[in-house]
């Protein structure tokens, strides 16, 4: 994470309820103290394997195991309060940039109407869950949490995420369980616009995916269609790798799941990583593009940080 994004995140978290001192006269935590808590939490979320444990993080950060847990919980709670402010749908300028990118990549103007890409990814669990273990066992042969992500292909920014379903749930069902786009598609997509998907999602009025291998073996045109579609859909794989490389805890979650409450805690931590990652992507775009031509600059200037209740994450 860049220093600019870290400072911006610290300032925004300072105004959340999670970072308020109940016993202080000013009722606001100092920025230096908050940056210390945030840096420790981000260090833990950015580690995996043997280095992702609480004791290893405590040794590296020079604090107690209890402080590691407390700092992480406080940071996750604050990030969830920022969820509604950060995880916003694409602005008109972003939609135009994404559509232009698809058009330039594929060479087909009509394909520019598909300016969103969706795919699912599994967050492996380091330990077998003590509850709903069979439900968490995915087709890849390990226990996991299934996550659905909708991204903009030109900037890799995540505009929607559905977190909390166990690994055995099919990707389409995960997306349908909490997607606002699927519930009210005309609120987010104009007439004729659609979302690029893979073969597991099927075809509908707002989703377009590849043809089956049986069909492509019989037609050169269908093979070319699938090839050009892959040039767009590969961007969601890049976005997933971008997210997991930044937060290594998503490559192997080390928390224990003994109760249904632990499933919710796991989903909240995953969503907190997505919120932080999205904020960093927004800052990266702002640094690359001039303010006058960057659609995100309007959002960043108009955002008023307020304390909102974190959205509930489904966990069955």
N, C-alpha and C positions, 0 to 999 in steps of 0.2 A: 504494500500500500504506500502511495506517495505521501510525503509530509503534508502536502496541501489537503489531500483527502482525509488524512488522520486528524488534522486540526479542525477541519470542517465537521467531521463526525463527532469530535469531542465537544465542540460548541453546541451542536444540535442535541446531543445527549444530556448536556448540562441542564437543559430546560425540561427534561422528562421527569415524571414522578419517581422513577427508579433511582435517580441520582439526586434526590432531595434529602437533606439532613433534617430529620424530625426534631432533633434536640438543639439545632443551631438557631441563633436569633435571625440570621439572614435566610435560613432555610434553603440555601443554595450551596452545593459543594464547590470547593475551590477548583479552578481549572487544572492546576498541577496535580491535585489528588485524583481528579477524574481521569486525567491522562495516564496516570500510573495504573489505575484500575483497568482502563480500556486496553492499555498495552499488554498487561498480563493476560487478560481474557483473549485478546487476538493472538497472542503467542500460543496459548493452549489450543485454540481453534485451528491454528495453522500447522499443527503437528499431527502425526499419525504413528501407528505402530508402537514400538517401545518408548518413543519420545512423546507420545500423546497422553501418557498417564498423568495422574494428578501429582504423584510424588516426583516424577522426572521434571515436570513443569515447575514444581515448588523449588527444587534444587537449582534449576536454571535461573529462576526469577528472584531467588533469595527471600522467599516468604513461606508461610506455613501452608500445609495442605488445605486447612480450613479456609484460608484466605483465597487460595486458588478457586475453590468451589464457590465461595461467596462472591468473588469478583466476576466469575463467569456468569453466575445466575443474575447478578445485578446488570451486567452488560446485555445479556440476552433479553431481560425484561425491558430495558431501555430501547433496544433495537426493535422489539415488537411494538412498542408505542409509536415508533417512526414508520412502521410498516405501511400504513395508509398514505403517508406523505411521500415515501420513496417509491413504492411499487405502484406507480401510476401508469395508465395506458398511454399509448403513443400519441403525441401531439400531431397536428396536421403537417407540420414541417417534417417530422420524423417519418410520417407515412409517405410523403412524397420522396424523401431521400431513399427509403427502403424500396419503394416501387421502381425508382430510377435505377437502383443497383441491380434489381432482378432483371429489369429490361436490358441493361448493358451486359449482364452476365450471360443471359440466355439468347439475346438477340430477338426476342419475341415480345412485342409491345403488350399483347393481351396478358402475358404472364406477369406483368407488373401489377396486376390486380391481386396477386398472391404475395403480399408483403409481410406475412407472418409465417413462422415455421414452428411446429410443435414436435416434441419427442419426450420420451420418458428415460429416466436413468435410475439406477439402483444405488443406494447408499449401503454398502456392506456393513454388517454388524460383526464386531470382533468376537462376541460371545453369543452362544445360543440363548435366545430369550427364554425366560422362565414362564412366560405367559404367551399364549397364541404362537407357539413355536412353529407349528405346522403351517399356519397362515403366513408367517414371515419367510418361509423357505421358498425361494424363487426358482424359476426354471433353469437358472444358471448354476445351481448347485450350492448355494450358500444362503444364509439368512440375511434379509435386507429390508430396507424401507424404500418404497417406490415413489418417485417424484416426477411430476409432469411439469415441463417448462415450455413456455411460449416466448419466442425471441424475435427480435428484429434482425434480419440477416446482414444488414450493412454495418451495424455497430455492435452486434452480439449482446445488446441490452435485453434483459429479461423483463417482459411486460406483464407476465402472469405466471404464477406458480401454484401448484396443488401439492401439498405435502402431508404425509401422515398415513397413507395407506400401506399395508404390509406388502412384502415382496411378491406374494403369490397372485396378487390382483393384476389383471391384464391392463396394459397401458391405457387403452381407451376408457376403461371403467374408472381408472384413477383420474384421468382428465375430466371425465363427465361428472365425477363426484363433487367437484368444487369449482368448476370453470364458470365464470361469469359470462364469458364469450359464448359458450354453448347454450346457456340459459336464455340470454337475450342477444342473439347474434346481430340483429339489426341496430342495436344500440352501439355496437363497436365496428361493424363492417357495413360499408355502403352496398348498394345493389350491384351484384356481379363480382364482388370481392370474395376471396376465399383464403384458406390456410393450407399450406403445404404439410402433408403428413406422410408417414411410411405405410407399408402394406398392412400393418396390424390395426390401423385405425379405420380402414375401409373408406368408402366413397359416400359423400352426401352433398347437399346443396352448398355447403360452405367448406368442404374439405376435398382436396385433390391429392391423390397418391399415385404410386407407380403401378404399372401393370404386372401381372404375375409372370413368372418365368415361363410357364406353359404358353402364354400368349406372346411373349417376346421372342420365343424360339420360332414362331411362325411369321413374324413380321419384322422387317428391318426398321420401319417407321416407329414401331412401338419400342424397339431397342434404343433408337435415338431419343425418343421421348424420355425414357427412363434415365438415359445418360445425362441429358440436359437437366432433368429434375434433380439428379444427384448433385449437380453443381450448386444448387440452391440449398438442398437439404443438408449437405455436409456442414453448413454453417452452424447448425444447431449442435452438431458434435463438437465443433470448435468451442462453442459457448459453454458446453458442459465441461470440457477439458479445462477451459479458462477458469471456471468456477472451482473445480476440484483441485487444480494446481494451486490456487490461491488459498483455499481452506482444505488442508490435507486431512482434517478430521472426517471429511466426506468420503474419503477413500477407505475408511475403516473406523466406524464409530466405536469408541471404547467404553461407552456407558453401559450399565447393566439395565436390563428390562425385566423386572420382576412383577410389576403390576401394570394395570392399564394406565395409571397416572404416569408411569415411566415412558410409555409410548407417546403420550402428549408432550412430555418434557423433551424427548428426542426430536419430535416434529418441530417444536419451538426452536430448538437449537439449530436445526437445519434451515428453518426459515430465517433466523437471525443471520446466518452466514449469507443467505441469498440477498437479504436487505443490504448488508455491508458491501457485498460484491457489486450490487446494482449502483450504490452510491459512488463507488470507486469508478465504475464504467462511466457514469455521468460526468464525473470530474475529469476523466481522461479525454472524453469528447470535447469538453469545454476548453481544455488546454490545447487540443489539436486544431480545432476550428475557430475562426474569428467569432466574436460575440454577435456581430451583425448577421451572420449566416448560420448560426448554430441554433436549432430549435430548442435545445435543452437550456439555453441561457434564459429564455423566458420563464421556464419552470423554476430554475434555481433562484431567479430574482423574486418571483412571486410567492415562493413557498414561505408560509408562516408556520413556524414550528409550534405545535400545540400538543398537549398531552391527550392522547386518544387511547381508548381501550384496544389492546391487541386483539386481532381477529382470532377466533377459535379455529383450531385445526382438527380435522376429522381424524379419528383413529378407531378402526373397527377391529 
